[in-house]
Amino acid sequence: MRLSQVRTPDGVACVAAVLDDGQAVIVPGTASVYDLALAAIAAGTGLREAVLARVGAGAPPVDLDDAYRDGRLLTPLAHPDPAHTYITGTGLTHLGSAEGRDKMHKDVADPAKQTDSMKMFRMGLDGGKPAAGETGVQPEWFYKGDGSTVVAPGAALPSPSFALDGGEEPEIVGLYVIGPDGTPWRIGYALGNEFSDHVTERQNYLFLAHSKLRASSFGPEILVGELPAHVSGISRIFRDNAVIWQKPFVSGEENMSHTIANLEHHHFKYQLFRRPGDVHVHYFGTATLSFSDGVATTPGDVFEISAPPFGLPLRNAYGVVPAGQATVRAL
């Protein structure tokens, strides 16, 4: 089952479900995936069961391709107050990801020494997949912003005018809501573009935090249930409607140095991230970047990320917005 959020032609927000038979229908009486998830938690049932109970027989069909073309697809999970959504991620989690990171840092790293990126990656290889009941090594972690930084599928990713780069990162995203007792509940998984400034990061790996404070996008659909152990997809960049770069990417635990459970543990071990009602969007990392292949993206380029388990591809253009300048005043 996959879930998405869509506006009807007359502007009403609703939830759509792609059922096991491939039929896409509107979930009656449901304005958002967030509300649906909280209702399922309160009822003590799974999200899938909550959807099927509401769909019943005769739910109205919906054409998601038409909605995408018309710009009516919404971000598939959002909190009513964007300040209560955390956008975070982990890096160096995929087999091969250290190589790409090292390429980015080659101008500042001492070739006679093992880089910090490689050390972190090897820590994951050695301890990122602990046995049941054990705690594994913690991954690299970063913060991207709150819900106000998320753009819907099909919308442009706004890069601030001071940025040195705007590059795609095709990733799997974990989507969560915190229950009333502080329990993190995973709603499902989605495709994500963890849009970043790789030129800034390449200057010095300590600029990672700055490079990650950018917009991102995920969806259009949420895969409800377990993530396949092997996910294979394609990341593409279009310029003037022509493909200028494309490359396969893989994810899922077979292709990772950490388990999903280990990444989740080290995020939600902080009480700050278990505040009832909050939404968490967590990017699990990638090993495939056009930047590592020497591609310089330009405003107007369109990123497309696709993988069969997730239904519709995620498309976003590269946009630029004036950054403005904050003036601090003393009170």
DAKAPE-V609482 format. One record per residue. N is the residue number from 1. RES is the residue in one letter. PSI is psi in whole degrees, -180 to 180 (999 if undefined). OMEGA is omega in whole degrees, -180 to 180 (* if undefined). BURIAL is I if it has 24 or more other C-alpha atoms within 12 Angstrom, else O. Layout:
BEGIN
n & res & psi & omega & burial
N & RES & PSI & OMEGA & BURIAL
N & RES & PSI & OMEGA & BURIAL
END
This chain:
BEGIN
n & res & psi & omega & burial
1 & M & 141 & 176 & I
2 & R & 145 & 180 & I
3 & L & 146 & 174 & I
4 & S & 169 & 176 & I
5 & Q & 137 & -172 & I
6 & V & 154 & 171 & I
7 & R & 137 & 175 & I
8 & T & 165 & 179 & I
9 & P & -25 & 178 & O
10 & D & 13 & 170 & O
11 & G & 8 & -179 & O
12 & V & 128 & 178 & O
13 & A & 137 & -180 & I
14 & C & 173 & 179 & I
15 & V & 135 & 175 & I
16 & A & 145 & 178 & I
17 & A & 133 & 170 & I
18 & V & 112 & -174 & I
19 & L & 174 & -176 & I
20 & D & -24 & 179 & O
21 & D & 5 & 179 & O
22 & G & -4 & -179 & O
23 & Q & 133 & 177 & O
24 & A & 124 & -177 & I
25 & V & 158 & 172 & I
26 & I & 135 & 176 & I
27 & V & 111 & -174 & I
28 & P & 143 & 174 & I
29 & G & 26 & -175 & O
30 & T & 113 & -177 & I
31 & A & -24 & -176 & I
32 & S & 154 & 175 & I
33 & V & -34 & 178 & I
34 & Y & -50 & 179 & I
35 & D & -40 & 180 & I
36 & L & -42 & -180 & I
37 & A & -44 & 179 & I
38 & L & -36 & 178 & I
39 & A & -40 & 179 & I
40 & A & -41 & 177 & I
41 & I & -46 & -179 & I
42 & A & -34 & -178 & O
43 & A & -9 & -179 & O
44 & G & 33 & -179 & O
45 & T & 167 & 177 & O
46 & G & 162 & -179 & O
47 & L & -41 & 180 & I
48 & R & -46 & -180 & I
49 & E & -37 & 179 & O
50 & A & -39 & 179 & I
51 & V & -49 & -177 & I
52 & L & -34 & 179 & I
53 & A & -33 & -179 & O
54 & R & -32 & -178 & I
55 & V & -48 & 180 & I
56 & G & -136 & 179 & O
57 & A & 138 & 175 & O
58 & G & 21 & 177 & O
59 & A & 142 & -176 & I
60 & P & 137 & 179 & O
61 & P & 160 & 177 & O
62 & V & 143 & 178 & I
63 & D & 101 & -177 & I
64 & L & -32 & 177 & I
65 & D & -43 & 178 & O
66 & D & -43 & 180 & O
67 & A & -38 & 179 & I
68 & Y & -47 & -180 & I
69 & R & -34 & -178 & O
70 & D & -1 & -179 & O
71 & G & 28 & -177 & I
72 & R & 2 & 175 & I
73 & L & 134 & -179 & I
74 & L & 166 & 169 & I
75 & T & 131 & -170 & I
76 & P & -12 & 176 & I
77 & L & 130 & 179 & I
78 & A & 145 & 172 & I
79 & H & 146 & 178 & I
80 & P & -29 & 176 & O
81 & D & 108 & -175 & O
82 & P & -25 & 180 & O
83 & A & -15 & 179 & O
84 & H & 21 & 173 & I
85 & T & 127 & 176 & I
86 & Y & 128 & 174 & I
87 & I & 114 & -174 & I
88 & T & 176 & 178 & I
89 & G & 172 & 177 & I
90 & T & 143 & 180 & I
91 & G & 171 & 180 & I
92 & L & 39 & -177 & I
93 & T & -10 & -175 & I
94 & H & 146 & 178 & I
95 & L & 123 & -177 & I
96 & G & -12 & -177 & I
97 & S & -30 & 180 & I
98 & A & -35 & -180 & I
99 & E & -45 & 179 & I
100 & G & -41 & 179 & I
101 & R & -41 & 179 & I
102 & D & -38 & 177 & I
103 & K & -39 & -179 & I
104 & M & -31 & -174 & I
105 & H & 9 & -172 & I
106 & K & -26 & -178 & I
107 & D & -17 & -176 & O
108 & V & -10 & -178 & O
109 & A & 145 & 175 & O
110 & D & 115 & -176 & O
111 & P & -17 & -180 & O
112 & A & -7 & -177 & O
113 & K & 155 & 174 & O
114 & Q & 131 & -178 & O
115 & T & 159 & 176 & I
116 & D & -34 & 178 & I
117 & S & -45 & 180 & I
118 & M & -37 & 177 & I
119 & K & -45 & 179 & O
120 & M & -42 & 179 & I
121 & F & -44 & -179 & I
122 & R & -31 & 174 & I
123 & M & -40 & 177 & I
124 & G & -41 & 178 & I
125 & L & -39 & -176 & I
126 & D & -31 & -173 & O
127 & G & 16 & -178 & I
128 & G & -8 & 179 & I
129 & K & 74 & -176 & I
130 & P & 160 & 174 & O
131 & A & 160 & 180 & O
132 & A & 133 & 180 & O
133 & G & -7 & 179 & O
134 & E & 160 & 179 & O
135 & T & 128 & 180 & O
136 & G & 177 & -180 & I
137 & V & 146 & 180 & I
138 & Q & 146 & -178 & I
139 & P & 172 & 165 & I
140 & E & 144 & -176 & I
141 & W & 145 & 177 & I
142 & F & 160 & 180 & I
143 & Y & 135 & 180 & I
144 & K & -27 & -179 & I
145 & G & -167 & 176 & I
146 & D & -170 & -174 & I
147 & G & -19 & 180 & I
148 & S & -14 & -179 & I
149 & T & -6 & -176 & I
150 & V & 135 & 175 & I
151 & V & 150 & -177 & I
152 & A & 156 & 172 & I
153 & P & 135 & -179 & I
154 & G & -18 & -180 & I
155 & A & 163 & 179 & I
156 & A & 143 & 175 & I
157 & L & 112 & -176 & I
158 & P & 115 & 176 & I
159 & S & 132 & -179 & I
160 & P & 149 & -174 & I
161 & S & -20 & 178 & O
162 & F & -7 & -178 & O
163 & A & 149 & 179 & I
164 & L & -10 & -176 & I
165 & D & 156 & 171 & I
166 & G & 102 & -174 & I
167 & G & 147 & -180 & I
168 & E & 154 & 169 & I
169 & E & 104 & -178 & I
170 & P & 120 & -173 & I
171 & E & 165 & 167 & I
172 & I & 139 & -177 & I
173 & V & 134 & 172 & I
174 & G & 134 & -177 & I
175 & L & 129 & -170 & I
176 & Y & 152 & 168 & I
177 & V & 144 & -178 & I
178 & I & 124 & -178 & I
179 & G & 171 & -177 & I
180 & P & -27 & -180 & O
181 & D & 9 & 179 & O
182 & G & 7 & 178 & O
183 & T & 128 & 174 & I
184 & P & 127 & 178 & I
185 & W & 125 & 177 & I
186 & R & 121 & 178 & I
187 & I & -39 & 179 & I
188 & G & -158 & -176 & I
189 & Y & 154 & 178 & I
190 & A & 162 & 168 & I
191 & L & 148 & 179 & I
192 & G & 151 & 171 & I
193 & N & 102 & -177 & I
194 & E & 70 & -176 & I
195 & F & 127 & -174 & I
196 & S & 167 & 179 & I
197 & D & 92 & -173 & I
198 & H & -25 & 177 & I
199 & V & -42 & 176 & I
200 & T & -44 & -180 & I
201 & E & -36 & -177 & I
202 & R & -28 & -180 & I
203 & Q & -39 & 179 & O
204 & N & 130 & -175 & I
205 & Y & -17 & 176 & I
206 & L & -9 & 173 & O
207 & F & 7 & -179 & O
208 & L & -44 & -177 & I
209 & A & -42 & 178 & I
210 & H & -41 & -175 & I
211 & S & -23 & -177 & I
212 & K & -13 & -179 & I
213 & L & 73 & -177 & I
214 & R & 170 & 175 & I
215 & A & 165 & 173 & I
216 & S & 171 & 179 & I
217 & S & 150 & 177 & I
218 & F & 158 & -177 & I
219 & G & -151 & 0 & I
220 & P & -17 & -174 & I
221 & E & 153 & 176 & I
222 & I & 127 & 174 & I
223 & L & 115 & 180 & I
224 & V & 131 & -179 & I
225 & G & -160 & -176 & O
226 & E & 148 & 176 & O
227 & L & 132 & 175 & I
228 & P & 146 & -180 & O
229 & A & -28 & 178 & O
230 & H & 121 & 176 & O
231 & V & 128 & 179 & I
232 & S & 128 & -179 & I
233 & G & -174 & -180 & I
234 & I & 135 & 173 & I
235 & S & 128 & -177 & I
236 & R & 154 & 171 & I
237 & I & 128 & 177 & I
238 & F & 140 & 172 & I
239 & R & 122 & -176 & O
240 & D & 43 & 176 & O
241 & N & 10 & 177 & O
242 & A & 143 & 179 & O
243 & V & 121 & 178 & O
244 & I & -15 & 178 & O
245 & W & 141 & 171 & I
246 & Q & 151 & -178 & I
247 & K & 141 & 174 & I
248 & P & 151 & 170 & O
249 & F & 152 & 178 & I
250 & V & 152 & 176 & I
251 & S & -165 & -171 & I
252 & G & 158 & -171 & I
253 & E & -25 & 177 & I
254 & E & -23 & -176 & O
255 & N & 16 & -176 & I
256 & M & 155 & 175 & I
257 & S & -5 & 177 & I
258 & H & 153 & 169 & I
259 & T & 155 & 174 & I
260 & I & -41 & -179 & I
261 & A & -37 & 180 & I
262 & N & -40 & 177 & I
263 & L & -41 & 178 & I
264 & E & -43 & -180 & I
265 & H & -47 & -174 & I
266 & H & -13 & 171 & I
267 & H & -51 & -173 & I
268 & F & 3 & 175 & I
269 & K & -18 & 179 & O
270 & Y & 126 & -177 & O
271 & Q & -30 & 177 & O
272 & L & -33 & -176 & O
273 & F & 14 & 177 & I
274 & R & 37 & 179 & I
275 & R & 123 & -176 & I
276 & P & 134 & 177 & I
277 & G & -17 & -178 & I
278 & D & 155 & 175 & I
279 & V & 141 & 177 & I
280 & H & 132 & 176 & I
281 & V & 111 & -171 & I
282 & H & 118 & 179 & I
283 & Y & 131 & -173 & I
284 & F & -2 & 176 & I
285 & G & 168 & -178 & I
286 & T & 167 & 173 & I
287 & A & 8 & -173 & I
288 & T & 116 & 180 & I
289 & L & 135 & 173 & I
290 & S & -31 & -180 & I
291 & F & -38 & 179 & I
292 & S & -21 & 178 & I
293 & D & 11 & 177 & O
294 & G & 14 & -180 & O
295 & V & 130 & 174 & I
296 & A & 108 & -180 & I
297 & T & 156 & 179 & I
298 & T & 153 & 178 & I
299 & P & 137 & -177 & I
300 & G & -21 & 174 & O
301 & D & 150 & 179 & I
302 & V & 126 & 177 & I
303 & F & 138 & 175 & I
304 & E & 127 & -180 & I
305 & I & 126 & -177 & I
306 & S & 150 & 174 & I
307 & A & 132 & -172 & I
308 & P & -40 & -177 & O
309 & P & -15 & -171 & I
310 & F & 7 & 175 & I
311 & G & -123 & -176 & I
312 & L & 146 & 177 & I
313 & P & 159 & 175 & I
314 & L & 121 & 179 & I
315 & R & 134 & 176 & I
316 & N & 140 & 174 & I
317 & A & 161 & 175 & I
318 & Y & 114 & 179 & I
319 & G & 164 & 177 & I
320 & V & 137 & 178 & I
321 & V & 148 & 176 & O
322 & P & 134 & -177 & O
323 & A & -27 & -175 & O
324 & G & -180 & 179 & O
325 & Q & 126 & 180 & O
326 & A & 134 & 176 & O
327 & T & 119 & 180 & O
328 & V & 130 & 180 & O
329 & R & 145 & 178 & O
330 & A & 138 & 177 & O
331 & L & 999 & * & O
END
